[in-house]
Amino acid sequence: MRKLTHDEISLNRNTLETLHTINKLPVTVILNSIRSSYNVGSIFRTSDGAMIEKLILCGYTPHPPKDDAMKGNKDILKTALGSTKSVSWEYVKNPIDAINKLKTQGIKICALELTENSKPYYELTKDDLPLCLIIGNEITGVSQEVLDLCDYSIEIPQYGIKQSLNVAVAYGIALFELRKIFDAK
């Protein structure tokens, strides 16, 4: 076994110029009041890896500069490693506005949150797509006001003494399960 070089890996990757040819995962993600710029940057990078439709940053979630001339949170750029250019994103102050707009487009709304009716993330099917996945604050999670607008919620079962994972880690687990479901024959 030989580790591939960066150049060898790059030969099989898409570029900003070929993004329009990619079969994107029909998932829009709402980040609601995420505190950490590093978590946001990590979520951008994971979103690129799974090639989602769009990220919608809401509340006080920090956001990257739209271009090099604009001010924005540069810490996101450190973690995102260029994915802020490959992942479509927008800032919408109120998540309720974003959710209501997506609902008019027939998109199901799903929170990644422990609720009384949440189901394991791996029980999602292709019938659940297209989907809006809502990711909440690192401490308080998805607010009840937002949960009231969701069609359902999913959870990642926990087996240790802690009740949750880091928000960027949990997002990666759920997102790549959705990618696996989408890509299945």
Order of alpha helices (4+ residues) and beta strands (2+ residues): alpha-beta-alpha-beta-alpha-alpha-beta-alpha-beta-beta-beta-alpha-beta-alpha
